[in-house]
Amino acid sequence: MQPDRSVALAFGGLAAMAAAIGIGRFVYTPILPAMLTALGWSKSDAGLVASANFLGYFIGALLAGRSFAVAQPRRWLLTALVVSAVSTAAMALPSDILSFVCLRFIGGAASAFVIVCASTLVLERLSVSGRASLSAIHFAGVGFGIMISAIAVSAMLAWGAPWRGLWIGSGSIAMLAAICAALLIPVADNVGAKPKPATPSAKPSGMSAMIVAYGLFGFGYVITATFLVTIVRLTPEIRPLEPWVWTLFGLAAIPSVTVWGWLGKRIGILNAYAVACAIEAIGVAASVEWVTIAGVCFSALLLGGTFMGITALGFMAAQVLSAGNPHQAFGRMTASFSIGQMAGPLLAGFLSERSGDFRVASLIAVAALIAATALALWTSFTAARPVNT
């Protein structure tokens, strides 16, 4: 593959990740406060709708690894991108909880197909062509999509757009990004060679602990990632920060995979995973314990700067710990992560209805991230061989 085509392919991956994940999956966070006000939802309602998206992601991840999708990844990628954009815009239509739950479930399933199929089309080709370093561009799409959608939602709110208009505008941006992905990701696989299959290694050490740690990470990050803008709106002292906090989160996420990948090469993947989880725990705690403009900005930077890095580090660790069967390991990691993500918003909504804020739920999330840190360090210490890139 020519260098310029490799770059185009990487940016195609960026566009796909921005459309389905950065926008389709995470735009719910900046739109949620307007929906709470207009629809009179309880926080439990908001948590239920959020969890439906993560349940869809879980089901979609299981289906996307099946042979029918693996055989035609580009077709399924483009289909999922369209479904993601349409289901995002369609959130403007209903007013009942069941319809919102169904739409977010569909969008979550589509986002999982995009992750799996885009990785098949982009990351493997870049690796075989000797341009694996460009994969950071692919992963930066999540932060880029979050940042673009946050700016767009803030602008639309400033122009007086109702919550329905926010969904239509976000879905339209996602569709434009999907078109870019279709143009940049070619049909033919012209890399010229296939990656070598993984060589079976010794019995894996620490895989089960990492699966648990990954689920704890999913639980630990998702409460703040779902309700951060709502926390800002419900706190008068920091309410002026509402148009900017999610933009800051997305901006911090853009370089995070590159930064954490670099650190993983120097101190080991598992050690970097532990450090990132510990830093994220500080960010989650700051969102409810340091409720000032400075504190919430600090929280957004730490959370945005770690969540995609931890996601990538977890899969890097699983690839080495899987004893020559990475696909199975990735599936188990994804399942654990999805369960954590589903549980987080449900628990946060339930507890916030009784306590009046998200402090208790967020501190439970902090404990989960500290436990993930400990498990990663334990795995690093006890693994049969070091986990490095």
Buried (B, 14 or more C-beta within 10 A) or exposed (E): BEEEBBBBBBBBBBBBBBBBBBBBBBBBBBBBBBBBEEBEBEBBBBBBBBBBBBBBBBBBBBBBBEEEBBEEBBEBBBBBBBBBBBBBBBBBEBEEBEBBBBBBBBBBBBBBBBBBBBBBBBBBBBBBBEBBEBBBBBBBBBBBBBBBBBBBBBEBBEEEBBBBBBBBBBBBBBBBBBBBBBEBBBEEBEBEEEEEEBEEBEEBBBBBBBBBBBBBBBBBBBBBBBBBBBBBBBBEEBEEBBBBBBBBBBBBBBBBBBBBBBBBEEEBBBBBBBBBBBBBBBBBBBBBBBBEBEBBBBBBBBBBBBBBBBBBBBBBBBBBBBBEBBEBBBBBBBBBBBBBBBBBBBBBBBBBEEEEBBBBBBBBBBBBBBBBBBBBBBBBEEBEEEBBB
